[in-house]
Amino acid sequence: MQESEYDSVVWDTNAGGNHGQGSNSNGSTAFGHGTTGTATAAAVTGTSPLASTHTSPFEGIGGSSQDSPDVGGGKVAARESVDAGDVETEVTVDQPRKEGEGTSNPFVTYLVTTTRTNRRTKEIRRYALRRRYQDFAWLHEQLYKQFVASVVPPLPDRRRLEYLTGDRFSEDFVGKRKHGLERFVRRVVLHPLLRTSHHLTVFLEAKDWSSEYEIKPKSENGVLDSIGDTLLNTFSKVRNRDERFVEMRDTVGRLGDNLARTQKLYLRVTKRQHDLQQAYEELGTGLVDLGDIETGMTMALVEAGNALKAHHLAVRQLAEQTEDLFLGEIDEYISYCEAYLELLRQRDQKQAEFEDLTEYLQQTAAERDRLANHQSAVGVSAVTNFIKGKVRDLRGVDPAISRQQRIENLGARINELEVAVDTSREDSAVFSELVAEEYEVFGQIKQHDFKRAFSALASSHIEFYSRTVDIWRAVIPELEKLPVD
């Protein structure tokens, strides 16, 4: 990343001080969007290898995620009660600005403002830094790697039509993305585990951004390994289903389906609103033109026509607000549900792995006991052992020595399998409990988000109807002036 990308960063850690946007010295263009709200939660940061790069003055308050069990090849932070009483964090994402005008790779940065308040010491620290979309993507990836048993909130969809049509710098697109990025950070700050990540502290507070924080391309071996694990687990099915997770899957699945249906229906509403906008504007123009003909009613017709044009603007604002603040939230929550369902699939894979290992251990122990007791195999095993016996006879191998060697080999394999089964059982149990607790967190954040989304929907309609009442009330005086026999 070029150093000039963040020349306009504002760095303010003075208690009670003001902070704002830096100078536009890099040939940048500001977009006309303001702040929509703040994300507030207790901020608790843990330790990390990145701590040598940046350390928060509030780090360590309330606990750490450093000591955590290793489950499935990744760290799973142990869930502990977090003291959320000392530090409060507020985060806003606003003031989008286009950087790199005239270059081959222009981009948009957003001002991420963080205010940390220590209620105990009354100390206030503020950080205002510019971040671009890929910086948010870096944070998302780090959280995903660090908390493998947690659902990381989704980012605004990058694969949008605007990237194909060249409109990704339009004010409308940038405004929607700004709100989506703020919702992402807000959910991270509200999450009792994700907010403990030092990566979040670096993202919110680090002034000097280096290539260390860039997203590294995945190696080919890593991709192939992931595909191999997926293919292997595809053929493993859970035998003993835990009803808790069956219910969770059904609940989250129904939520996702209902949200998708809500999104589809409300998109029809917004489409009709867009059609009404044009109709109201054309009707207003028609009434104004009619006023030129009906000289005795000119002012009344002009006022009515202007009211229709103002009504058209009010409908457009309502459509934009609901599409941005309500439909954007719904779209992200559909992705949120898909992410939690994927977490449940990972849990099932771990349980299936434990069940497969257990079955293999039982089969191996049964084979050893059969050989030790000089019992004959049955079924497929009988055919296999008959063929192996004939091969040993042709090679001149003593059956007694061969049997003893096989018993010893099976005993060693059993010892390895017992360790693997115990490890898999513990990993599956820990992961399952973390997933169950994550379900509670998912519900809490969902309740918070739905309250905000539907409050925004209600407020936008209240504002719309209040505005239209004022618009049409202003027409009445001119209509009352018309003489009526």
C-alpha positions in Angstrom: 0.0 0.0 0.0 1.4 3.4 -0.9 2.1 5.7 2.0 0.4 8.6 0.4 -3.0 6.9 0.7 -3.3 7.9 4.3 -1.6 11.3 4.3 -4.9 12.8 5.3 -5.3 10.7 8.5 -6.4 12.6 11.6 -4.8 11.4 14.9 -6.4 12.9 18.0 -6.0 11.4 21.5 -6.8 14.6 23.5 -9.6 14.2 26.0 -12.5 16.3 25.0 -10.8 17.6 21.8 -12.4 18.1 18.4 -11.4 16.0 15.4 -12.4 16.0 11.8 -11.4 15.3 8.3 -7.9 15.9 7.1 -6.8 18.1 4.2 -7.5 17.0 0.7 -3.9 17.2 -0.4 -4.0 14.1 -2.5 -6.3 15.1 -5.2 -9.4 13.7 -3.5 -13.1 14.2 -3.9 -15.5 14.3 -0.9 -19.0 12.8 -1.1 -22.0 14.4 0.4 -22.9 11.9 3.1 -23.1 12.6 6.8 -22.9 10.4 9.9 -25.8 8.1 10.5 -25.1 6.9 14.0 -22.6 5.4 16.4 -21.8 1.9 17.6 -21.5 1.7 21.3 -20.2 -1.2 23.4 -17.6 -1.9 26.1 -14.2 -2.2 24.4 -11.9 -5.0 25.7 -8.7 -5.8 23.8 -6.5 -8.9 24.2 -2.9 -9.6 23.3 -1.5 -10.7 20.0 1.7 -11.0 18.1 0.7 -7.6 16.6 1.0 -6.0 20.0 4.6 -5.1 19.2 3.4 -3.0 16.3 0.6 -1.1 18.1 -0.6 -1.0 21.7 -3.8 0.6 22.8 -3.7 2.6 26.1 -6.8 0.8 27.1 -5.5 -2.7 26.3 -6.0 -5.5 28.8 -9.1 -4.0 30.5 -11.6 -6.8 31.0 -9.8 -9.9 29.9 -7.8 -11.4 27.1 -8.3 -14.1 24.5 -4.7 -15.2 24.6 -5.2 -18.5 26.5 -7.5 -20.5 24.4 -7.8 -24.1 23.4 -6.6 -25.2 20.0 -9.6 -26.7 18.1 -9.4 -28.1 14.6 -6.1 -26.4 13.7 -7.2 -22.9 14.7 -7.4 -21.0 17.9 -10.8 -21.0 19.5 -11.0 -18.2 22.1 -12.5 -19.5 25.4 -15.6 -17.6 26.3 -15.3 -15.9 29.6 -17.4 -13.2 31.3 -16.2 -9.8 30.1 -16.3 -6.8 32.3 -18.0 -4.3 30.1 -18.2 -1.6 32.8 -15.0 0.4 32.4 -14.5 1.2 28.8 -17.1 2.4 26.3 -16.4 2.5 22.6 -18.2 4.5 20.0 -17.4 4.1 16.3 -18.6 6.0 13.3 -17.8 5.6 9.6 -18.5 8.7 7.5 -17.0 11.3 5.2 -16.3 9.1 2.2 -13.7 10.6 -0.2 -12.4 9.5 -3.5 -8.5 9.3 -3.6 -6.1 9.0 -6.4 -7.9 11.1 -9.0 -6.3 10.9 -12.4 -4.4 7.6 -11.5 -5.0 4.1 -12.8 -6.3 2.9 -9.5 -8.6 5.4 -7.7 -10.3 4.3 -4.6 -12.6 5.6 -1.8 -11.6 6.1 1.8 -13.8 6.5 4.8 -13.2 8.4 8.0 -13.4 5.8 10.9 -13.7 7.8 14.1 -13.3 5.9 17.4 -14.0 7.4 20.9 -12.9 5.3 23.9 -14.2 6.5 27.3 -13.0 5.1 30.5 -15.8 5.5 32.9 -13.6 4.9 35.9 -10.9 7.4 35.1 -13.0 9.7 32.9 -10.2 9.6 30.3 -11.4 10.0 26.7 -9.3 9.1 23.7 -10.3 9.7 20.1 -8.9 8.3 16.9 -9.9 9.4 13.4 -8.3 7.6 10.6 -9.0 6.9 6.9 -9.6 3.3 5.8 -10.6 1.9 2.5 -12.7 -1.1 1.7 -9.8 -3.6 1.6 -8.8 -2.5 5.1 -12.2 -3.5 6.4 -11.8 -6.8 4.4 -8.4 -7.3 6.2 -10.1 -6.9 9.5 -12.8 -9.4 8.5 -10.3 -12.0 7.4 -8.2 -11.6 10.6 -11.3 -12.0 12.8 -12.4 -15.1 10.8 -9.0 -16.7 11.4 -8.7 -15.8 15.0 -12.2 -16.8 16.1 -13.0 -20.0 14.2 -16.1 -20.8 16.4 -17.6 -17.3 16.0 -19.7 -15.8 13.2 -17.9 -12.7 11.8 -20.5 -10.1 10.6 -20.6 -9.8 6.8 -19.2 -7.0 4.8 -21.2 -5.1 2.2 -21.2 -7.2 -0.9 -18.3 -6.4 -3.2 -19.7 -8.2 -6.2 -22.2 -5.6 -7.2 -23.3 -4.5 -10.6 -21.7 -1.0 -10.0 -18.3 -2.6 -10.4 -19.2 -3.8 -13.9 -20.9 -0.6 -15.0 -18.2 1.7 -13.6 -20.6 3.4 -11.1 -18.7 2.4 -7.9 -17.8 6.0 -7.3 -21.3 7.3 -7.5 -22.6 9.1 -4.5 -25.5 6.6 -4.1 -23.2 3.5 -4.2 -20.6 5.1 -1.9 -23.3 6.1 0.6 -24.8 2.6 0.7 -21.3 1.1 1.2 -20.5 3.6 4.0 -23.6 2.6 5.9 -22.8 -1.1 5.4 -19.2 -0.7 6.6 -20.5 1.2 9.7 -22.9 -1.6 10.4 -20.1 -4.2 10.1 -17.9 -2.3 12.6 -20.9 -1.8 14.9 -21.6 -5.5 15.0 -17.9 -6.4 15.7 -17.8 -3.9 18.6 -21.0 -5.4 20.0 -19.7 -9.0 19.8 -18.3 -10.0 23.2 -15.4 -12.0 21.6 -14.6 -10.2 18.4 -14.2 -6.9 20.2 -11.4 -8.4 22.3 -9.3 -8.9 19.2 -6.1 -6.9 18.9 -6.6 -6.8 15.2 -9.7 -4.6 15.8 -7.5 -2.3 18.0 -5.0 -2.0 15.2 -7.7 -1.3 12.7 -9.3 1.4 14.8 -6.2 3.1 16.3 -3.0 2.3 14.3 -1.8 5.5 12.6 1.0 3.8 10.6 -0.5 1.3 8.2 2.1 -1.0 6.6 2.0 -3.9 4.2 2.0 -6.3 7.2 -1.7 -5.7 7.4 -2.5 -6.3 3.7 -4.5 -9.4 2.8 -2.0 -12.1 1.7 -3.0 -14.3 -1.3 -3.7 -17.9 -0.2 -1.1 -20.4 -1.2 -2.1 -23.1 -3.6 -1.3 -25.9 -1.1 -3.7 -24.2 1.4 -6.5 -24.1 -1.1 -6.0 -27.7 -2.1 -5.9 -28.8 1.5 -9.1 -27.0 2.2 -10.8 -28.6 -0.8 -9.5 -32.0 0.3 -10.9 -31.6 3.8 -14.2 -30.5 2.4 -14.5 -33.4 0.0 -13.5 -35.9 2.7 -16.1 -34.5 5.1 -18.8 -34.4 2.5 -19.1 -38.2 2.8 -19.3 -38.2 6.6 -22.7 -37.7 8.1 -23.6 -37.2 11.7 -25.2 -40.3 13.2 -26.3 -39.1 16.6 -27.8 -35.7 16.0 -27.9 -33.2 18.9 -31.4 -31.7 18.9 -30.1 -28.3 20.1 -28.2 -27.8 16.9 -31.0 -29.2 14.7 -33.3 -26.6 16.2 -30.7 -23.9 15.7 -30.3 -24.8 12.1 -34.1 -24.8 11.5 -34.5 -21.5 13.3 -31.7 -19.7 11.5 -32.8 -21.3 8.2 -36.4 -20.0 8.6 -35.0 -16.6 9.5 -33.0 -16.5 6.4 -35.9 -17.6 4.2 -38.2 -15.0 5.8 -35.7 -12.3 5.4 -35.2 -13.2 1.7 -39.0 -13.1 1.3 -39.2 -9.7 3.0 -36.4 -8.4 0.8 -38.2 -9.5 -2.3 -41.5 -8.0 -1.3 -40.0 -4.7 -0.2 -38.0 -4.4 -3.4 -41.4 -4.5 -5.2 -42.5 -1.7 -2.9 -39.5 0.5 -3.7 -39.9 -0.2 -7.5 -43.4 1.1 -7.3 -42.2 4.1 -5.3 -39.7 4.8 -8.1 -42.6 4.6 -10.6 -44.7 6.9 -8.5 -41.9 9.5 -8.4 -42.0 9.9 -12.1 -45.8 9.9 -12.2 -46.0 12.6 -9.5 -43.4 14.8 -11.2 -45.1 14.5 -14.6 -48.5 15.2 -13.1 -47.2 18.3 -11.3 -45.7 19.6 -14.5 -49.1 19.1 -16.2 -50.9 21.1 -13.5 -48.5 23.9 -13.8 -49.0 24.0 -17.6 -52.7 23.8 -17.1 -52.5 27.0 -14.9 -51.2 28.9 -18.0 -54.5 28.0 -19.7 -57.0 28.4 -16.8 -56.2 32.0 -16.0 -58.8 32.2 -13.3 -57.2 29.3 -11.4 -53.6 29.9 -12.2 -52.2 30.3 -8.7 -54.2 27.3 -7.3 -53.1 25.0 -10.1 -49.5 26.2 -9.9 -49.5 25.5 -6.1 -51.1 22.1 -6.6 -48.5 21.3 -9.3 -45.6 22.4 -7.2 -47.0 20.3 -4.3 -47.0 17.3 -6.5 -43.4 17.9 -7.5 -42.5 18.3 -3.8 -44.4 15.1 -3.1 -42.3 13.4 -5.8 -39.1 14.5 -4.0 -40.5 13.2 -0.7 -41.3 9.8 -2.2 -37.8 9.6 -3.7 -36.3 10.4 -0.3 -38.4 7.7 1.4 -37.4 5.1 -1.2 -33.7 6.0 -0.8 -33.8 5.9 3.0 -35.6 2.5 3.2 -33.4 1.0 0.5 -30.3 2.2 2.2 -31.0 1.8 5.9 -33.6 -1.0 5.9 -33.1 -3.2 2.8 -29.3 -2.9 3.2 -29.6 -4.3 6.7 -31.9 -7.1 5.5 -29.5 -8.1 2.8 -26.6 -8.3 5.2 -28.6 -10.4 7.7 -29.3 -12.9 4.9 -25.5 -13.3 4.6 -25.3 -13.4 8.4 -27.7 -16.3 8.5 -25.7 -18.1 5.8 -22.5 -17.6 7.9 -24.0 -19.1 11.0 -25.4 -22.1 9.0 -21.8 -22.6 7.7 -20.6 -22.6 11.3 -23.2 -25.3 12.2 -21.9 -27.4 9.2 -18.4 -27.1 10.6 -19.7 -28.3 14.0 -21.4 -31.3 12.3 -18.1 -32.1 10.5 -16.2 -32.3 13.8 -18.9 -34.5 15.3 -18.9 -36.8 12.2 -15.1 -37.0 12.4 -15.3 -38.1 16.1 -17.9 -40.7 15.2 -15.9 -42.0 12.3 -12.7 -42.3 14.5 -14.7 -44.0 17.2 -16.1 -46.6 14.7 -12.7 -47.2 13.3 -11.3 -47.7 16.8 -14.0 -50.2 17.6 -13.4 -52.1 14.3 -9.6 -52.2 14.9 -10.1 -53.4 18.5 -12.5 -56.1 17.3 -10.0 -57.3 14.7 -7.2 -57.5 17.3 -9.4 -59.5 19.7 -10.4 -61.9 16.9 -6.8 -62.6 16.1 -5.9 -63.0 19.8 -8.7 -65.5 20.4 -8.0 -67.4 17.1 -11.5 -66.7 15.8 -12.4 -66.7 12.2 -13.5 -63.6 10.4 -17.0 -63.3 8.8 -18.4 -61.6 5.8 -16.0 -59.4 3.7 -13.3 -59.6 6.4 -13.3 -63.4 5.9 -12.7 -63.1 2.2 -10.0 -60.5 2.7 -8.2 -62.5 5.4 -8.4 -65.7 3.2 -6.6 -63.9 0.4 -4.0 -62.5 2.7 -3.5 -65.9 4.2 -2.9 -67.4 0.8 -0.3 -64.7 0.0 1.5 -65.4 3.2 1.5 -69.1 2.4 3.1 -68.4 -1.0 5.8 -66.3 0.7 6.5 -69.0 3.3 5.5 -66.8 6.3 4.8 -68.7 9.5 1.1 -68.1 10.4 1.8 -67.9 14.1 4.5 -65.3 13.7 2.3 -63.4 11.2 -0.6 -63.4 13.6 1.5 -62.1 16.5 3.0 -59.4 14.3 -0.5 -58.3 13.2 -1.7 -58.3 16.8 1.2 -56.0 17.8 0.6 -53.7 14.8 -3.1 -53.5 15.6 -2.3 -52.7 19.3 0.0 -49.8 18.3 -2.7 -48.5 15.9 -5.3 -48.8 18.7 -3.1 -46.7 21.0 -2.9 -44.0 18.3 -6.6 -44.1 17.6 -7.4 -43.8 21.3 -5.4 -40.6 21.5 -7.1 -39.4 18.3 -10.5 -40.2 19.6 -10.0 -38.5 22.9 -8.6 -35.4 21.1 -11.5 -35.4 18.6 -14.1 -35.9 21.4 -12.7 -32.9 23.3 -12.4 -30.7 20.2 -16.0 -31.5 19.2 -17.4 -30.9 22.6 -15.6 -27.5 23.0 -16.5 -26.4 19.5 -20.1 -27.4 20.1 -20.4 -25.4 23.3 -18.8 -22.4 21.6 -21.2 -22.6 18.7 -24.1 -22.9 21.2 -22.9 -19.8 23.0 -22.4 -18.0 19.6 -26.1 -18.7 18.9 -27.0 -16.6 22.0 -24.7 -13.8 20.8 -26.2 -14.0 17.3 -29.6 -13.6 18.9 -28.6 -10.6 21.0 -27.0 -8.7 18.1 -29.9 -9.6 15.9 -32.3 -8.0 18.4 -30.2 -4.9 18.5 -29.9 -4.7 14.7 -33.6 -5.4 14.1 -34.6 -2.7 16.6 -32.4 -0.2 14.7 -33.5 -1.3 11.2 -37.3 -1.2 12.0 -36.8 2.1 13.9 -35.2 3.5 10.8 -38.1 2.2 8.7 -40.7 3.7 11.0 -38.8 7.1 11.3 -38.5 7.4 7.6 -42.2 6.9 7.1 -43.1 9.3 9.9 -40.8 11.9 8.3 -42.4 11.2 4.9 -46.0 11.6 6.0 -45.2 14.7 8.2 -43.5 16.3 5.2 -46.3 15.5 2.8 -48.9 16.8 5.3 -47.0 20.1 5.4 -46.7 20.1 1.5 -50.4 19.7 1.0 -51.5 21.9 3.8 -49.8 24.8 2.1 -52.0 24.3 -0.9 -55.3 24.8 1.0 -55.0 28.7 1.3 -54.8 29.1 -2.5 -57.7 26.7 -3.1 -59.8 28.6 -0.6 -59.3 31.8 -2.5 -61.1 30.4 -5.6 -64.5 32.0 -6.0 -67.3 29.5 -5.8 -70.9 30.3 -6.6 
